[in-house]
């Protein structure tokens, strides 16, 4: 097989999660979606915005990143 620059693509199979949020959090998420729409001119449902919010939060959490890397030291 020829060597190519692009590595094998990761699993991209979506996983559906069902969560329950408080009314206050739901209002905040609804407000965020409204502000997102005002900012970008695109009406996105909360269910599409939240995964990106979580990904951004986790990637910015240096404590989490450090602790997570120690969980996977033996994974090869």
Secondary structure, 3 states (H helix, E strand, C coil): CCCCCCCCCCCCCCCCCCCCCCHHHHHHHHHHHHHHHHHHCCCCCHHHHHHHHHHHHHHHCHHHHHHHHHHCCCCC
